[in-house]
Amino acid sequence: MNSLGKLVSMILSARVFCINCFGCTRSIPVLGADPPGGMGLANESSLMDFILLGFSDHPRLEAVFFVFVLFFYLLTLVGNFTIIIISCLDPLLHTPMYFFLSNLSLLDICFTTSLAPQILVNLRGPKTITYGGCVAQLYISLALGSTECILLAVMALDRYVAVCKPLHYVVIMNPRLCQQLASISWLSGLANSLIHATFTLQLPLCGNHRLDHFICEVPALLKLACVDATVNELVLFVVSVLFLVIPPALILISYGFITQAVLRIKSVEARHKAFSTCSSHLTVMIVFYGTIIYMYLQPSESYAQDQGKFISLFYTMVTPTLNPIIYTLRNKDVKEALRKLLSGKL
């Protein structure tokens, strides 16, 4: 009985892991050895943190990048909070255009805040992020980035109605429709994140936790997979088409009609104001979509990790800063509202 008890005790205390036999996808339990790391991302990574390599191969530049990220993060907060405040306080800015612009500013604040603190820590401190932190960052940043893709298209629709159908603008772009369009933008971004990030997190890593990036981003995570990620890359491509090809295509079409309508305006001042307002939105669109399309629509074989990190740094830190700057410097209404805010008249 003592021998039997010892045998049972040995079996219960034995370490168990799985191996795949002859390429079969079903696993066989084997006793007494270390696991090779064939578990899925969710199970395996819960036991280990991710190591974010970031810019560790450029140690002399890390201090420069730290100042760069901190500067643009603070600029993003100040600029976008200013847009939200003046849009709420100035009655002249209680229009659909500034309603959507306030949504964009709130979006940019949340987006950069979901990434910037971790980037700053990564540049000056530990190069690790917990599994939970990585998952949260992936879901939140992906949801907010996808929302901005749709919101920019909605803003183009608003400009199209304002320029091409000015007499019906107030009726068409009523508060209820504006709220519905904003809600669709936010919900579509959330839906994309739930689908896209979940697919990515199901990939097995086989013990590989060294993420060659400074944030948890889909292309970098796909690089860690130790299995064929063709299905995930197909999902990534389809989603990218829906969020990165169709919206800018609709925006360009709407601006084609806007250009035709503006050229028919006889007043030089009115024409200049229309072009100034629309060119601001077009500039934001080109900068935002251009960098994102480069990241998500190129084949995985041609994805250069170092180049991808620099481009990610641009669209995560610089682009949210450009939005308030472009709209403020090129818009008389915003500059006037800002002047009244600084002089205490709001």
C-alpha positions in Angstrom: 0.0 0.0 0.0 2.9 2.3 0.8 4.4 1.7 -2.7 1.0 2.3 -4.3 0.7 5.6 -2.4 4.1 6.7 -3.5 3.3 5.9 -7.1 0.0 7.9 -7.0 1.9 10.8 -5.3 4.5 10.8 -8.1 1.8 10.8 -10.8 -0.1 13.7 -9.2 3.1 15.8 -8.7 4.5 15.1 -12.2 4.7 18.0 -14.6 2.5 17.5 -17.6 3.0 19.0 -21.1 1.7 18.3 -24.6 3.4 17.4 -27.8 1.9 16.9 -31.2 2.4 13.6 -32.8 3.1 13.3 -36.5 1.6 16.7 -37.2 -1.7 15.9 -35.6 -3.5 18.8 -34.0 -4.7 16.7 -31.1 -2.3 16.6 -28.1 -1.0 13.6 -26.1 -0.1 14.1 -22.4 3.5 13.2 -21.5 5.0 13.1 -18.0 8.1 14.4 -16.5 9.5 17.0 -18.9 9.5 20.8 -19.5 6.7 22.2 -21.8 7.9 23.3 -25.3 5.5 26.3 -25.2 2.9 25.0 -27.7 0.0 26.5 -25.9 -2.2 29.3 -27.2 -1.4 32.9 -26.6 -4.0 33.5 -24.0 -3.0 30.5 -21.8 0.8 30.7 -22.2 1.2 34.4 -22.0 -0.8 34.7 -18.8 2.2 33.2 -17.1 4.8 35.6 -18.6 5.2 39.2 -19.4 6.0 40.4 -22.9 9.4 41.9 -23.5 9.0 45.0 -25.6 12.3 45.5 -27.4 11.2 48.9 -28.7 14.2 50.9 -29.7 16.7 49.0 -27.5 18.9 48.5 -30.6 19.3 52.3 -30.7 20.2 53.0 -27.0 21.6 56.4 -27.8 18.3 57.5 -29.4 16.1 56.4 -26.6 16.5 59.6 -24.6 15.7 61.6 -27.7 12.6 59.5 -28.4 11.6 59.9 -24.7 11.6 63.7 -25.1 9.9 63.4 -28.5 7.0 61.3 -27.2 6.6 63.4 -24.0 6.5 66.6 -26.0 3.9 65.4 -28.5 1.8 63.7 -25.8 1.6 66.9 -23.8 0.9 68.9 -27.0 -1.9 66.5 -27.9 -3.5 66.8 -24.5 -3.3 70.6 -24.5 -4.5 71.1 -28.1 -7.3 68.6 -28.1 -8.6 69.6 -24.7 -8.6 73.2 -26.0 -10.7 72.2 -29.0 -13.2 70.4 -26.8 -13.5 73.4 -24.3 -14.0 76.1 -26.9 -16.5 73.9 -28.9 -18.5 73.6 -25.7 -18.2 77.2 -24.5 -18.6 79.2 -27.7 -22.2 79.2 -29.0 -21.0 80.0 -32.5 -19.3 76.6 -32.6 -22.4 74.6 -31.7 -22.6 73.2 -35.2 -22.2 69.6 -36.6 -18.7 70.3 -37.8 -17.4 71.2 -34.3 -19.5 68.4 -32.8 -17.6 65.9 -34.9 -14.3 67.8 -34.3 -14.9 67.5 -30.5 -15.4 63.7 -31.0 -12.1 63.6 -32.9 -10.3 65.5 -30.2 -11.7 63.2 -27.5 -10.7 60.2 -29.6 -7.1 61.4 -30.0 -6.8 62.1 -26.3 -7.9 58.6 -25.4 -5.8 57.0 -28.2 -2.5 58.6 -27.2 -3.2 58.1 -23.5 -3.7 54.3 -24.2 -0.2 54.2 -25.7 2.1 57.1 -24.6 2.6 56.2 -20.8 3.7 52.7 -21.8 6.0 54.0 -24.5 7.6 56.4 -22.0 8.1 53.6 -19.5 9.6 51.4 -22.1 12.0 54.1 -23.2 13.3 54.9 -19.7 12.5 51.9 -17.5 11.6 48.2 -17.7 11.1 46.8 -21.2 8.2 44.6 -20.1 4.5 44.7 -20.2 2.1 42.3 -18.5 -0.1 40.0 -20.6 -3.2 41.8 -19.3 -1.6 45.2 -20.1 -0.8 44.1 -23.6 -4.3 42.8 -24.2 -5.9 45.9 -22.9 -3.6 48.1 -25.0 -4.3 46.1 -28.1 -8.1 46.2 -27.7 -8.3 49.9 -26.7 -5.9 51.3 -29.3 -7.4 49.2 -32.1 -10.9 50.3 -31.2 -10.0 54.0 -31.1 -7.9 53.8 -34.3 -10.7 52.1 -36.2 -13.2 54.6 -34.8 -11.1 57.5 -36.2 -11.1 55.8 -39.7 -14.9 56.0 -39.8 -15.2 59.4 -38.0 -13.1 61.1 -40.7 -15.4 59.7 -43.3 -18.4 61.1 -41.4 -16.7 64.5 -41.2 -16.3 64.4 -45.0 -20.0 63.7 -45.3 -20.7 66.8 -43.1 -18.5 69.0 -45.3 -20.2 67.6 -48.5 -23.7 68.5 -47.2 -22.5 71.9 -45.9 -21.0 72.9 -49.3 -23.2 71.1 -51.8 -26.5 71.5 -50.1 -26.2 74.6 -47.9 -29.9 75.4 -47.9 -30.8 72.0 -46.5 -27.7 71.6 -44.2 -29.5 72.4 -40.9 -32.3 70.0 -41.7 -30.2 67.2 -43.0 -27.4 67.4 -40.3 -29.8 67.7 -37.4 -28.5 66.9 -33.9 -30.1 63.4 -33.8 -28.4 62.4 -37.1 -25.1 63.8 -35.8 -25.4 61.7 -32.6 -26.3 58.6 -34.6 -23.3 59.0 -37.0 -20.9 59.6 -34.1 -22.3 56.5 -32.3 -21.9 54.4 -35.5 -18.3 55.5 -35.7 -17.5 54.5 -32.1 -19.4 51.2 -32.2 -17.9 50.1 -35.5 -14.4 50.7 -34.0 -15.4 48.7 -31.0 -16.7 45.8 -33.1 -13.6 45.7 -35.3 -11.4 45.6 -32.2 -13.3 42.7 -30.6 -13.1 40.7 -33.8 -9.6 41.6 -34.9 -7.8 41.5 -31.6 -9.5 38.3 -30.5 -8.3 36.5 -33.7 -4.8 37.8 -33.1 -4.7 36.7 -29.5 -5.7 33.1 -30.4 -2.3 32.5 -32.1 0.2 30.2 -30.3 3.5 31.8 -29.6 5.5 28.7 -28.5 7.3 30.5 -25.7 8.2 33.6 -27.8 7.5 36.7 -25.7 10.1 39.1 -27.2 7.9 41.6 -29.1 10.0 43.7 -31.5 8.0 46.8 -31.0 7.3 49.5 -28.3 3.5 48.8 -28.2 1.3 45.8 -28.6 0.2 46.0 -32.2 -1.3 43.5 -34.6 1.5 43.2 -37.2 4.2 42.8 -34.5 2.1 40.1 -32.7 1.6 38.2 -35.9 5.3 38.0 -36.3 5.5 36.1 -33.0 3.2 33.3 -34.1 4.8 29.9 -34.5 2.1 28.6 -36.8 0.7 29.6 -40.1 -1.0 32.9 -39.7 -2.6 33.0 -43.1 -6.2 33.2 -41.8 -5.2 36.0 -39.4 -3.5 37.9 -42.3 -6.6 37.4 -44.4 -8.8 38.8 -41.6 -6.3 41.7 -41.2 -6.5 42.4 -45.0 -10.4 42.3 -45.1 -10.7 44.6 -42.1 -8.1 46.9 -43.5 -10.0 47.2 -46.7 -13.2 48.0 -44.8 -11.6 50.6 -42.6 -8.6 51.9 -44.6 -9.7 51.7 -48.2 -13.5 52.3 -48.4 -13.6 55.4 -46.0 -10.8 57.3 -47.8 -12.4 56.4 -51.2 -15.7 57.8 -50.1 -13.9 60.9 -48.7 -12.2 61.5 -52.1 -15.5 61.1 -53.9 -17.2 63.6 -51.6 -14.4 66.1 -52.1 -14.7 65.7 -55.9 -18.3 67.0 -55.6 -17.2 69.6 -53.0 -14.6 70.9 -55.5 -17.1 71.2 -58.2 -19.5 73.1 -55.9 -16.8 75.4 -54.6 -15.7 76.4 -58.1 -19.3 77.5 -58.9 -19.3 79.9 -55.9 -19.0 83.5 -57.2 -17.9 85.1 -53.9 -14.1 84.9 -53.6 -14.3 85.1 -49.8 -16.9 82.3 -49.5 -14.9 80.2 -51.9 -11.7 80.8 -49.9 -13.5 79.9 -46.6 -14.9 76.7 -48.1 -11.5 75.6 -49.5 -9.7 76.5 -46.2 -12.1 74.4 -44.1 -12.1 71.4 -46.5 -8.3 71.4 -47.1 -7.8 71.2 -43.3 -9.9 68.0 -43.2 -8.2 66.7 -46.3 -4.7 67.2 -44.8 -5.6 65.3 -41.7 -7.1 62.5 -43.8 -4.0 62.1 -46.0 -1.6 62.1 -43.0 -3.7 59.6 -41.0 -4.7 57.2 -43.7 -1.3 57.3 -45.4 0.6 56.0 -42.4 -2.0 53.5 -41.4 -2.4 52.0 -44.9 1.4 51.6 -45.1 1.4 49.6 -41.8 -1.6 47.4 -42.3 -2.0 46.8 -46.1 1.6 45.8 -47.0 2.4 42.0 -47.3 3.8 40.5 -44.1 6.9 39.4 -46.0 7.8 42.9 -46.9 7.1 44.3 -43.4 10.3 46.0 -42.1 10.2 46.0 -38.3 12.4 49.0 -37.7 10.7 51.1 -40.4 7.3 50.0 -38.9 8.3 51.2 -35.5 9.2 54.7 -36.7 5.9 54.9 -38.7 3.9 53.7 -35.7 5.6 56.3 -33.6 4.5 58.9 -36.1 0.8 58.0 -36.4 0.4 57.3 -32.6 2.1 60.5 -31.4 2.4 63.1 -34.2 -0.9 62.6 -36.0 -3.1 63.3 -32.9 -1.1 66.5 -32.4 -1.6 67.7 -36.0 -5.4 67.6 -35.8 -5.9 70.6 -33.4 -3.0 72.5 -35.0 -4.3 72.1 -38.5 -7.9 73.0 -37.6 -6.9 75.9 -35.4 -4.4 77.6 -37.7 -6.5 77.3 -40.8 -9.9 78.1 -39.3 -10.9 81.7 -38.4 -13.8 80.6 -36.2 -11.6 78.5 -34.0 -8.9 81.2 -33.8 -11.6 83.7 -32.8 -13.0 81.4 -30.1 -9.5 80.8 -28.8 -8.8 84.5 -28.6 -12.0 85.0 -26.6 -11.1 82.1 -24.3 -7.6 83.6 -23.6 -9.1 87.0 -23.0 -11.7 85.7 -20.6 -14.7 86.6 -22.8 -16.0 83.0 -23.1 
